[in-house]
């Protein structure tokens, strides 16, 4: 799923920024947004690239410390 960032103007005229919503596509994210903010005007939208975090690699000192602790 992609993540989308929206800035909207509410029906009362207030500006709401940095609304982040996951969606299959932008239309799906906008549908979810409009359920939360009825009759809003989308001022700005942008796709956010979600990168998967890779596990941290261990160096040799960490491995040796684990071996010594379990011996």
N, C-alpha and C positions, 0 to 999 in steps of 0.2 A: 504494500500500500504506500502511496505517496503522501506527503504532508504538504499542506497548503497554508500560506499565511495571508490573512485578509485584513484590510482596513475598511470599516463600514461607517456609514452615517445612519444613525437610528431614526426611527420615525419622528422622534422628538428633536432631531437635529444635532444630537451629540455625536462626536467622532470617537470611535472605538478602534484602537490599533492593536496589532500583534495578536490576532485571534488565530490560533493554529489548530487545524483540523485535519485528521487523516481521512483519506477517501480513495476509492478505486480509481477515480479520475476527478478532474476539476468539477464536473457537473455534480458528482456525488458529494463532494465537499461543500459545494454551494448549497445543495439541497439541505444538508445538515445545518449549515450556517443559517439558512432562512427559517429553519424550525426554531432556532434559538432567538433570532432577531427578526421578528415578523415585520414585513414591509420595510426592510432596510435597503439602503442603496450601497452597492459595493463600489468603494472609491478606488481601491487598489487590491490586486491579488498577485501572488507569486508562488511558484512551486519551490519547495525546500527539498534539497537533496539529502536524503537520510542515509548516512553511511553506517554500515554495521561495524561495531567496535570489535577489533581483533583482540584476542586474549594476549595479555602481556607475556613476553618471553622471559624465561629465567636465565640468569647468567650462571657460570660454573660455580661461583661462590655460593649461590642459593642452593644449588643441587648438592654440593658437598656438605653444607650445613644441615640439610634434611637427612642426608645419609648418616652423619655423625649423631644426630639426635635420636635416630631410630635404631642405632647399634647397641 
